[in-house]
Amino acid sequence: MSMDEGSTRGGMFARLKAGLSRTASAFSDGLMGVLNRARLDSETIGDIEEAFIRADVGTALAREIAAEVSKDRYDADISPYEIRQLLAAAITKVLAPAAKPFVIDPAKKPFVVLVAGVNGTGKTTTIGKFAAKLKGEGKRVMLAACDTFRAAAIEQLKIWGERAGARVIARSPGSDAAGLAFDALSEARAEGVDVLLIDTAGRLQNKSGLMAELEKIARVMKKQVPDAPHAVLLVLDATTGQNAISQVEAFQAAVPLTGLIMTKLDGTAKGGILVALAHRFKIPIHFIGVGESIDDLQPFSAEAFAKALTGAA
């Protein structure tokens, strides 16, 4: 690894650690009793469980992780450093199967990415950041503003398109989203675009209508490209905690999800919800958002997340 790569990774971890500071601080507060004891007894294990529950990991998984930490070490002497290392290792073990990079198949041109999520998750902003990353990698990117019910979403996507240097296909508010997606795909194919990112509406209060619209967008695109969309990403807001679980269930019922993006981890003390999602759904987590800047949308690393959460590094 070169010095540049090392400094880049170091900088990314520093941002991740800063972004997870609320969750890590709350988690450490819950571990104060544990870290002040020198033995891994039943009381210590109970405190570990409680700290995970407060971080929104969920009761059953908190018990599982605590059991993993105490395996073959019950009633043994242990240092605070060792506890943090054991906790990080246990969390990494849960997260590792979900930590898969986002891969674009160059044989599929354009590679069509449908991006879904409830309003307020930071979906449109995430698409803009994602587009900027892809452009930085030398890819030709097009954005389709298929959240046609919110004029603000259309304008926001146009602004991000300008920042990223990506063309935005948009229509007037209230236009047919599926028709727009079809037209955007036609233009992307004609222009030799590498990646087409499609923003969609997120009105969960009208769940049946929203899901029917997502299904229609996917169905209409298949008329041109039978295997489109090639990826379906769901953007989740970490501050919603356990509600993220019901959102995954709702969207998964409409369109098979290929990956997750968790935003706003810097704005919550309940970042453990990401651990719960990885454990429950086994859907790849491609990116996490730990701040406002473009660089704060990071590829997800199980080990880095676990270490930042537990203070193990």
Secondary structure, 3 states (H helix, E strand, C coil): CCHHHHHHHHHHHHHHHHHCHHHHHHHHHHCHHHHCCCECCHHHHHHHHHHHHHCCCCHHHHHHHHHHHHCCCCCCECCHHHHHHHHHHHHHHHHHHHCCCCCCCCCCCCEEEEEECCCCCCHHHHHHHHHHHHHHCCCCEEEEEECCCCHHHHHHHHHHHHHHCCEEECCCCCCCHHHHHHHHHHHHHHHCCCEEEEEECCCHHHHHHHHHHHHHHHHHHCCCCCCCCCEEEEEEEHHHCCHHHHHHHHHHHHCCCCEEEEECHHHCCCCCHHHHHHHHHCCCEEEEECCCCHHHEEECCHHHHHHHHHCCC
